[in-house]
Amino acid sequence: MRLRSKCRLPLLAILIGGLLLPYPLLAEEVTTQPNNLEKLGDLLILRPLGLVATVMGSVAFVVTLPLLERETGVLDRARDSREMFIYRPLRYTFSRPLGQLETQE
Protein backbone atom coordinates (compact mmCIF):
# COMPACT_ATOMS: atom_id res chain seq x y z
CA MET A 1 0.00 0.00 0.00
CA ARG A 2 2.80 2.39 0.83
CA LEU A 3 4.50 1.73 -2.49
CA ARG A 4 1.39 2.81 -4.39
CA SER A 5 1.21 6.17 -2.66
CA LYS A 6 4.93 6.81 -3.35
CA CYS A 7 4.56 5.97 -7.03
CA ARG A 8 1.38 7.92 -7.57
CA LEU A 9 2.97 11.41 -7.83
CA PRO A 10 5.81 10.45 -10.24
CA LEU A 11 3.39 8.50 -12.41
CA LEU A 12 1.01 11.43 -12.49
CA ALA A 13 3.85 13.75 -13.49
CA ILE A 14 4.93 11.39 -16.28
CA LEU A 15 1.34 11.09 -17.51
CA ILE A 16 0.81 14.87 -17.59
CA GLY A 17 4.21 15.42 -19.25
CA GLY A 18 3.41 12.77 -21.85
CA LEU A 19 0.12 14.41 -22.65
CA LEU A 20 1.61 17.89 -23.01
CA LEU A 21 4.75 16.91 -24.93
CA PRO A 22 3.28 16.54 -28.44
CA TYR A 23 1.59 19.95 -28.53
CA PRO A 24 4.72 22.07 -29.11
CA LEU A 25 5.85 19.56 -31.71
CA LEU A 26 2.55 19.86 -33.59
CA ALA A 27 2.47 23.66 -33.50
CA GLU A 28 2.79 25.34 -36.85
CA GLU A 29 4.44 28.66 -37.47
CA VAL A 30 1.86 31.22 -38.46
CA THR A 31 3.04 33.51 -41.22
CA THR A 32 0.97 36.43 -42.31
CA GLN A 33 1.47 38.34 -45.49
CA PRO A 34 1.65 42.12 -45.12
CA ASN A 35 -1.40 43.92 -46.42
CA ASN A 36 -1.32 46.77 -48.93
CA LEU A 37 -1.41 49.48 -46.26
CA GLU A 38 1.65 48.02 -44.55
CA LYS A 39 3.46 47.81 -47.86
CA LEU A 40 2.55 51.40 -48.70
CA GLY A 41 3.74 52.65 -45.30
CA ASP A 42 6.96 50.74 -45.75
CA LEU A 43 7.50 52.19 -49.22
CA LEU A 44 6.63 55.80 -48.41
CA ILE A 45 7.92 56.13 -44.82
CA LEU A 46 10.33 53.41 -43.72
CA ARG A 47 12.39 53.02 -46.90
CA PRO A 48 13.20 56.75 -47.17
CA LEU A 49 14.05 56.82 -43.45
CA GLY A 50 16.30 53.81 -44.01
CA LEU A 51 18.03 55.64 -46.84
CA VAL A 52 18.58 58.69 -44.61
CA ALA A 53 19.92 56.40 -41.87
CA THR A 54 22.31 54.80 -44.36
CA VAL A 55 23.66 58.18 -45.50
CA MET A 56 23.97 59.48 -41.93
CA GLY A 57 25.63 56.23 -40.85
CA SER A 58 28.13 56.50 -43.70
CA VAL A 59 29.00 60.04 -42.64
CA ALA A 60 29.33 58.94 -39.00
CA PHE A 61 31.58 56.06 -40.05
CA VAL A 62 33.89 58.35 -42.05
CA VAL A 63 34.02 60.88 -39.19
CA THR A 64 34.87 58.23 -36.56
CA LEU A 65 37.41 56.39 -38.72
CA PRO A 66 40.36 58.65 -37.70
CA LEU A 67 39.47 58.07 -34.05
CA LEU A 68 39.64 54.32 -34.58
CA GLU A 69 43.04 54.67 -36.20
CA ARG A 70 44.64 55.66 -32.87
CA GLU A 71 43.38 52.57 -31.09
CA THR A 72 44.76 49.05 -31.27
CA GLY A 73 42.75 46.50 -33.21
CA VAL A 74 41.78 49.05 -35.83
CA LEU A 75 40.52 46.55 -38.38
CA ASP A 76 38.19 44.77 -35.96
CA ARG A 77 36.69 48.00 -34.70
CA ALA A 78 36.40 49.41 -38.22
CA ARG A 79 34.55 46.27 -39.32
CA ASP A 80 32.19 46.50 -36.35
CA SER A 81 31.57 50.21 -37.02
CA ARG A 82 31.01 49.60 -40.71
CA GLU A 83 28.51 46.84 -39.91
CA MET A 84 26.59 48.99 -37.43
CA PHE A 85 26.63 52.34 -39.25
CA ILE A 86 26.44 51.31 -42.91
CA TYR A 87 25.49 47.68 -43.57
CA ARG A 88 22.57 47.29 -41.13
CA PRO A 89 20.64 50.34 -42.42
CA LEU A 90 21.57 49.37 -45.98
CA ARG A 91 20.15 45.84 -45.57
CA TYR A 92 17.07 47.19 -43.81
CA THR A 93 16.43 49.61 -46.67
CA PHE A 94 17.20 47.52 -49.73
CA SER A 95 17.35 43.79 -48.89
CA ARG A 96 14.15 42.95 -47.05
CA PRO A 97 10.84 42.25 -48.79
CA LEU A 98 8.34 45.09 -49.02
CA GLY A 99 6.14 45.26 -45.93
CA GLN A 100 8.28 42.92 -43.81
CA LEU A 101 9.57 44.87 -40.82
CA GLU A 102 11.80 42.24 -39.22
CA THR A 103 15.19 41.45 -40.69
CA GLN A 104 16.96 38.09 -40.51
CA GLU A 105 20.47 38.61 -39.21
Contacts in CASP RR format, 6 or more apart in sequence:
PFRMAT RR
TARGET T0000
AUTHOR 0000-0000-0000
METHOD contacts of the structure
MODEL  1
MRLRSKCRLPLLAILIGGLLLPYPLLAEEVTTQPNNLEKLGDLLILRPLG
LVATVMGSVAFVVTLPLLERETGVLDRARDSREMFIYRPLRYTFSRPLGQ
LETQE
34 42 0 8 1.000
34 98 0 8 1.000
34 99 0 8 1.000
34 100 0 8 1.000
38 99 0 8 1.000
39 98 0 8 1.000
39 99 0 8 1.000
41 99 0 8 1.000
42 98 0 8 1.000
42 99 0 8 1.000
42 100 0 8 1.000
42 101 0 8 1.000
43 98 0 8 1.000
46 101 0 8 1.000
47 93 0 8 1.000
50 89 0 8 1.000
50 92 0 8 1.000
50 93 0 8 1.000
51 93 0 8 1.000
53 89 0 8 1.000
53 92 0 8 1.000
53 93 0 8 1.000
54 86 0 8 1.000
54 89 0 8 1.000
54 90 0 8 1.000
54 93 0 8 1.000
57 85 0 8 1.000
57 86 0 8 1.000
57 89 0 8 1.000
58 85 0 8 1.000
58 86 0 8 1.000
60 85 0 8 1.000
61 81 0 8 1.000
61 82 0 8 1.000
61 85 0 8 1.000
61 86 0 8 1.000
64 81 0 8 1.000
64 85 0 8 1.000
65 78 0 8 1.000
65 81 0 8 1.000
68 74 0 8 1.000
68 77 0 8 1.000
68 78 0 8 1.000
68 81 0 8 1.000
71 77 0 8 1.000
88 105 0 8 1.000
91 103 0 8 1.000
91 105 0 8 1.000
92 103 0 8 1.000
95 103 0 8 1.000
96 103 0 8 1.000
END
